[in-house]
């Protein structure tokens, strides 16, 4: 596979920082092939107008975020818009769907635009409406005022089902179009911000659209419907929304947890009930969230919807099921992903052969074994730190220093400051140094 220099650099930079890359995950994927056929089929179903829910469970380090971003890349290549929302007790509480909607709109991206894609989607939608009108008129050119009026009528027709529940959605879009036609860009931007759930929009902009207040819980769900309509009309296959780290609900106050679990149940019912045609909803969480007393099991209707019977051998898991589980990395998987990173780093480097020689497969295994040993034998916790050390401490130095040999000049060190809570608990020490 030919990889662009930019894509390679972005991937390596993210690994050096100890984070999951936003792009290029197909270059690093290990074990994802068992899900590929099923998720591609589900994306096709969403493209045809269905709604799909997928719950992904895995312990810390099993690759839930990696899976979510791998699927996002796959969806973008298939023509979807995507958004990843991190559920958080303070920043994005799940029971406040208006906040979840706002975060979704802030992180909305497409293959052409990495973040903040709402404006381009709206403009593409209006362009498609104008194209449809021109076709209806035999490509006859319309005066600007007539085109604006007829486009608004067609917009109202396309959004009829949403307008019945949320009349402000179409009204705001109409006001946005009018503000643009008058050259009032600031007011148009303010109206789009309000439509995306942002608070503190100017009173003048709201008066133009005849709207008051902010987008509430129920308005957010209707506005999400409107977004799905616009995406379909603008030529997108649909929308993939990732709700990541929902296990944080286990740590919130009891009444907030109940509201959040019920909000998740409501979303699932709306997806299966056909309200969100063209939506693929992916939810990630730990086994404790799905099976424990402070998670899904606390709300029996939700537990029933998400229940899957997992057998003792995960090789027989059904990837089409509503809930799937990720395997924790074993040492062979850790070495394999290290090999992929080493090869990606070496490709195009001026000292490619030296990199492959000094960081050969035997060394990758030695480093992997040392990392796993430093983390108490918990391989599932190792990938992030393993790749961070491999890139930043080993490969970078091989490339920059002609006399550097990792077997002679490098000893694996884990500092307490660079460890997550889970990694620190597994290492049971603030600072660890292991000679390789």
WOPEHU-V360578 format. One record per residue. N is the residue number from 1. RES is the residue in one small letter. PHI is phi in degrees with one decimal (NA if undefined). Layout:
{{N | RES | PHI} {N | RES | PHI}}
This chain:
{{1 | x | NA} {2 | x | -83.3} {3 | x | -114.4} {4 | x | -67.5} {5 | x | -61.4} {6 | x | -63.4} {7 | x | -64.5} {8 | x | -63.4} {9 | x | -64.3} {10 | x | -60.1} {11 | x | -65.4} {12 | x | -64.5} {13 | x | -60.0} {14 | x | -65.5} {15 | x | -64.5} {16 | x | -60.4} {17 | x | -86.0} {18 | x | 78.5} {19 | x | -121.6} {20 | x | -80.8} {21 | x | -59.7} {22 | x | -76.4} {23 | x | -134.2} {24 | x | 80.1} {25 | x | -71.2} {26 | x | -64.2} {27 | x | -74.1} {28 | x | -112.9} {29 | x | -60.7} {30 | x | -129.7} {31 | x | 86.2} {32 | x | -79.3} {33 | x | -61.0} {34 | x | -71.4} {35 | x | -100.6} {36 | x | -58.8} {37 | x | -62.6} {38 | x | -66.5} {39 | x | -70.4} {40 | x | -64.1} {41 | x | -64.9} {42 | x | -67.5} {43 | x | -63.2} {44 | x | -62.9} {45 | x | -64.3} {46 | x | -65.8} {47 | x | -57.7} {48 | x | -79.8} {49 | x | 113.1} {50 | x | -87.3} {51 | x | -113.2} {52 | x | -131.8} {53 | x | -115.7} {54 | x | -137.2} {55 | x | -108.6} {56 | x | -118.6} {57 | x | -114.1} {58 | x | -177.3} {59 | x | -68.7} {60 | x | -57.3} {61 | x | 91.2} {62 | x | -79.9} {63 | x | 103.0} {64 | x | -62.7} {65 | x | -66.1} {66 | x | -60.1} {67 | x | -58.2} {68 | x | -61.2} {69 | x | -78.2} {70 | x | -61.1} {71 | x | -68.0} {72 | x | -61.7} {73 | x | -60.8} {74 | x | -63.2} {75 | x | -65.9} {76 | x | -61.2} {77 | x | -64.8} {78 | x | -90.2} {79 | x | 93.8} {80 | x | -91.8} {81 | x | -89.7} {82 | x | -137.5} {83 | x | -151.8} {84 | x | -112.9} {85 | x | -119.3} {86 | x | -86.3} {87 | x | -74.8} {88 | x | -145.8} {89 | x | -59.5} {90 | x | -98.6} {91 | x | -85.3} {92 | x | -139.2} {93 | x | -69.9} {94 | x | -66.2} {95 | x | -72.8} {96 | x | -102.0} {97 | x | -64.7} {98 | x | -66.0} {99 | x | -73.9} {100 | x | -59.7} {101 | x | -61.3} {102 | x | -62.9} {103 | x | -62.7} {104 | x | -57.9} {105 | x | -69.7} {106 | x | -65.4} {107 | x | -101.3} {108 | x | -62.3} {109 | x | -141.0} {110 | x | -134.3} {111 | x | -61.9} {112 | x | -94.8} {113 | x | -139.0} {114 | x | -71.5} {115 | x | -140.3} {116 | x | 60.6} {117 | x | -86.7} {118 | x | -60.0} {119 | x | -58.7} {120 | x | -67.4} {121 | x | -67.6} {122 | x | -62.0} {123 | x | -65.2} {124 | x | -65.3} {125 | x | -66.5} {126 | x | -62.7} {127 | x | -61.3} {128 | x | -66.5} {129 | x | -64.2} {130 | x | -63.8} {131 | x | -61.3} {132 | x | -63.2} {133 | x | -65.8} {134 | x | -64.2} {135 | x | -66.4} {136 | x | -64.1} {137 | x | -95.7} {138 | x | 63.5} {139 | x | 64.4} {140 | x | -72.8} {141 | x | -68.1} {142 | x | -109.7} {143 | x | -63.1} {144 | x | -57.4} {145 | x | -65.3} {146 | x | -69.0} {147 | x | -64.3} {148 | x | -64.6} {149 | x | -65.0} {150 | x | -70.2} {151 | x | -64.9} {152 | x | -62.5} {153 | x | -65.4} {154 | x | -65.5} {155 | x | -60.6} {156 | x | -59.8} {157 | x | -66.3} {158 | x | -66.7} {159 | x | -99.3} {160 | x | -54.8} {161 | x | -67.2} {162 | x | -77.8} {163 | x | -61.8} {164 | x | -60.7} {165 | x | -95.8} {166 | x | -139.7} {167 | x | -61.5} {168 | x | -69.9} {169 | x | -63.2} {170 | x | -67.5} {171 | x | -61.5} {172 | x | -69.4} {173 | x | -63.7} {174 | x | -64.0} {175 | x | -66.9} {176 | x | -62.0} {177 | x | -64.2} {178 | x | -65.8} {179 | x | -63.8} {180 | x | -64.0} {181 | x | -62.2} {182 | x | -85.6} {183 | x | 81.3} {184 | x | -89.9} {185 | x | -66.2} {186 | x | -60.8} {187 | x | -68.9} {188 | x | -62.2} {189 | x | -63.9} {190 | x | -63.3} {191 | x | -67.3} {192 | x | -64.5} {193 | x | -61.7} {194 | x | -63.5} {195 | x | -64.0} {196 | x | -87.1} {197 | x | 90.8} {198 | x | -76.2} {199 | x | -83.4} {200 | x | 60.6} {201 | x | -84.7} {202 | x | -58.6} {203 | x | -64.3} {204 | x | -63.2} {205 | x | -65.1} {206 | x | -65.0} {207 | x | -61.8} {208 | x | -58.2} {209 | x | -92.7} {210 | x | 69.1} {211 | x | -116.3} {212 | x | -136.9} {213 | x | 67.7} {214 | x | -116.3} {215 | x | -67.5} {216 | x | -100.5} {217 | x | -53.6} {218 | x | -76.2} {219 | x | -63.1} {220 | x | -60.7} {221 | x | -66.1} {222 | x | -68.1} {223 | x | -66.6} {224 | x | -62.5} {225 | x | -58.2} {226 | x | -61.9} {227 | x | -60.5} {228 | x | -64.1} {229 | x | -64.2} {230 | x | -62.9} {231 | x | -60.4} {232 | x | -62.8} {233 | x | -67.7} {234 | x | -86.0} {235 | x | 97.0} {236 | x | -84.5} {237 | x | -76.4} {238 | x | 155.6} {239 | x | -132.9} {240 | x | -103.3} {241 | x | -116.4} {242 | x | -105.8} {243 | x | -102.9} {244 | x | -97.6} {245 | x | 60.6} {246 | x | -68.1} {247 | x | -63.5} {248 | x | -62.8} {249 | x | -61.5} {250 | x | -67.7} {251 | x | -100.1} {252 | x | -90.0} {253 | x | -58.1} {254 | x | -52.8} {255 | x | -67.7} {256 | x | -68.9} {257 | x | -60.9} {258 | x | -61.3} {259 | x | -63.4} {260 | x | -67.5} {261 | x | -62.9} {262 | x | -69.2} {263 | x | -64.4} {264 | x | -65.7} {265 | x | -61.2} {266 | x | -61.0} {267 | x | -59.8} {268 | x | -62.9} {269 | x | -63.9} {270 | x | -67.7} {271 | x | -63.2} {272 | x | -70.5} {273 | x | -80.1} {274 | x | 90.0} {275 | x | -70.8} {276 | x | -106.9} {277 | x | -71.1} {278 | x | 94.5} {279 | x | -113.4} {280 | x | -110.8} {281 | x | -104.2} {282 | x | -111.0} {283 | x | -119.0} {284 | x | -116.2} {285 | x | -167.9} {286 | x | -84.6} {287 | x | -55.9} {288 | x | -61.9} {289 | x | -67.9} {290 | x | -77.5} {291 | x | -112.7} {292 | x | -83.2} {293 | x | -71.1} {294 | x | -100.5} {295 | x | -120.3} {296 | x | -56.3} {297 | x | -63.9} {298 | x | -70.3} {299 | x | -121.7} {300 | x | -51.3} {301 | x | -60.5} {302 | x | -71.1} {303 | x | -60.2} {304 | x | -63.4} {305 | x | -70.1} {306 | x | -102.2} {307 | x | -69.0} {308 | x | -138.4} {309 | x | -87.6} {310 | x | -94.5} {311 | x | -84.1} {312 | x | -69.2} {313 | x | -110.4} {314 | x | -70.3} {315 | x | -68.8} {316 | x | -102.3} {317 | x | -62.2} {318 | x | -90.6} {319 | x | -69.1} {320 | x | -86.8} {321 | x | -65.4} {322 | x | -65.3} {323 | x | -127.1} {324 | x | -125.1} {325 | x | -116.0} {326 | x | -97.1} {327 | x | -79.3} {328 | x | -68.0} {329 | x | -60.4} {330 | x | -101.0} {331 | x | -63.5} {332 | x | -66.9} {333 | x | -65.4} {334 | x | -63.8} {335 | x | -66.2} {336 | x | -63.2} {337 | x | -69.5} {338 | x | -62.6} {339 | x | -64.7} {340 | x | -63.1} {341 | x | -68.3} {342 | x | -57.9} {343 | x | -67.1} {344 | x | -65.1} {345 | x | -66.0} {346 | x | -70.3} {347 | x | -60.6} {348 | x | 87.5} {349 | x | -73.3} {350 | x | -69.7} {351 | x | -121.3} {352 | x | -56.7} {353 | x | -64.2} {354 | x | -65.3} {355 | x | -62.4} {356 | x | -67.1} {357 | x | -76.3} {358 | x | -76.1} {359 | x | -107.5} {360 | x | -75.4} {361 | x | -59.6} {362 | x | -64.7} {363 | x | -69.0} {364 | x | -58.4} {365 | x | -67.0} {366 | x | -61.1} {367 | x | -64.3} {368 | x | -63.0} {369 | x | -62.8} {370 | x | -64.0} {371 | x | -65.5} {372 | x | -62.5} {373 | x | -62.5} {374 | x | -67.3} {375 | x | -103.9} {376 | x | 68.0} {377 | x | 81.7} {378 | x | -88.5} {379 | x | -62.6} {380 | x | -61.5} {381 | x | -87.9} {382 | x | -82.0} {383 | x | -54.4} {384 | x | -59.5} {385 | x | -68.6} {386 | x | -58.9} {387 | x | -71.8} {388 | x | -61.8} {389 | x | -69.2} {390 | x | -59.3} {391 | x | -75.1} {392 | x | -75.3} {393 | x | -97.6} {394 | x | -109.6} {395 | x | -64.8} {396 | x | -57.8} {397 | x | -72.8} {398 | x | -60.1} {399 | x | -70.7} {400 | x | -92.0} {401 | x | -118.8} {402 | x | -59.8} {403 | x | -101.7} {404 | x | -82.6} {405 | x | -128.5} {406 | x | -59.3} {407 | x | -70.7} {408 | x | -100.5} {409 | x | -112.5} {410 | x | -131.7} {411 | x | -123.6} {412 | x | -63.2} {413 | x | -126.6} {414 | x | -114.9} {415 | x | -94.7} {416 | x | -55.5} {417 | x | -66.5} {418 | x | -95.0} {419 | x | -96.6} {420 | x | -74.6} {421 | x | -59.4} {422 | x | -66.5} {423 | x | -66.9} {424 | x | -65.1} {425 | x | -63.2} {426 | x | -70.9} {427 | x | -77.3} {428 | x | 54.4} {429 | x | -157.9} {430 | x | -76.0} {431 | x | -138.6} {432 | x | -126.3} {433 | x | -127.7} {434 | x | -125.4} {435 | x | -78.8} {436 | x | -89.8}}
